Amino acid sequence: MNFSDLGLSPEVLRAVEDAGYKQPTPIQEQAIPYVLMGRDVLGCAQTGTGKTASFTLPMIDILASGRARARMPRTLVIEPTRELAAQVSEAFDVYGKHHKLNQALLIGGESFTDQERKLDRGVDVLIATPGRLIDLFERGKILLSDVKILVIDEADRMLDMGFIPDVERIVGLLPKIRQTLFFSATMPPEIRRLADAFLMNPKEISVAPPASPAATVVQALAVVAADEKRDALRRLIRSENVKNALIFCNRKRDVDILCRALKKDGFDVAALHGDMPQPKRTETLERFRNNEIRLLVCSDVAARGLDIQGMSHVFNFDVPIHAEDYVHRIGRTGRAGREGRAFTLAAPEDGRFVQAIEQLIGRPIPPVSVDGLAAAALSFEESDGRGRGRGRSRRGGGKPHAAGPHRGERQGQQHQSHQRQGVHRHEPPRAAKAPQPARTPEPARYAPITMGAAPAPRPAAPEAGDRDHGGDDGQRVVGFGDHMPAFLARRTARG
Ligand code: AMP
């Protein structure tokens, strides 16, 4: 299928051609005709699938007729982070270059005055993070009663960040009759219920199974002692042909600590997290995009959805606490069909987190060892103390899983890709017999991973306040613990 088959105007088609796109991506192919028809859309798609263009392109055409009135935006795009909002704003610039559309970007950390001035002129597209939007609404600077199209992007991330109450409030301020486009990388029940509450008879589109990492990302897991992770990272960066990489930490303060340590070692590195002032975040990102910085140590929120072309590597300095973050992190590489490499450094105590990730992605992360460092073993704590398996330990090269459908194929591919200096893929040992609980007296207990088993309960996040919730609007982060969102209380068609 070609872009010209989708019903877009010649001006938008020209902008698409100028962008160098030859063919629509699956989400564009499926969503654009429905958006143009005025239908609600529920899109289950990750970043990197071309989902931004799937809503911006048709919106530009819909907006081509009509004019915006002062302080009354005609369309609203809600994004969880400033960086994503800025990216969507750029997309409107690129694809709308042959149209005369006004847009405003309302994000925390930027001057209110400039944003208000833009609103006063009338905007066709308003792109906002929830906190700043509510702030401006409360100051009486904006009226949402003329919004014809609402886009809720990265809904699962909004949920993670505690923004759902804000989003519900915003939606309550919009006209009931409107078109709603709702995107989420994953579709857990809370998100599904939210979609049921916000959308009317939506066209449902799912372009990749939820939580499937891009096939072009070669993944590897190195298990080392916790105090050797930094050394392991240095060795990996040196032995891999790293063009540019994101290095993820779970905590904001570790982002700074690791960045300083790498700098001291002579690496070309900068930090990115939600506590940094917005101008500094923007500048750092720009320098990274322009290849002026090779390594960016970052938190999940700051780096969520960043679209940086041709990024060669992702390093998980910490195993993510939430398994879904693993998919988002490694999805920063391997974009647009290029091969990317994603290394995860795990300390022995990260066993349960690794287990949750492997259950989510439906396959083991191939183990590797780092030259010069001893491979450690993952430890899997028992969650209920009822003897769910005193399994075996997993050395770097262990074979904990039953073979999944793609195992042979993927590991073959990864075997080749890891034949670089410094990194060795372990040969899996012969499968061990299931351990006999009565005869395994060792104090550290290990549970083999069972494919397809119910995911392990999500462990508590580390110290609240240190996890990066983005600092997007300098606002309080409200979680479900404090607030019962209305959509959860309502009964829906799906129960
Ligand atoms: P997104 O999923 O919206 O973050 O898009 C990921 C990347 O894919 C962006 O850099 C887009 O410029 C690019 N992209 C979007 N649509 C296409 C297309 N049809 N062909 C090639 N690249 C595309």
Residues whose N, C-alpha, C, O or C-beta is under 5 A from the ligand:
A	BS01	AMP	Y21 K22 Q23 P24 T25 Q46 T47 G48 T49 G50 K51 T52 A53 D307
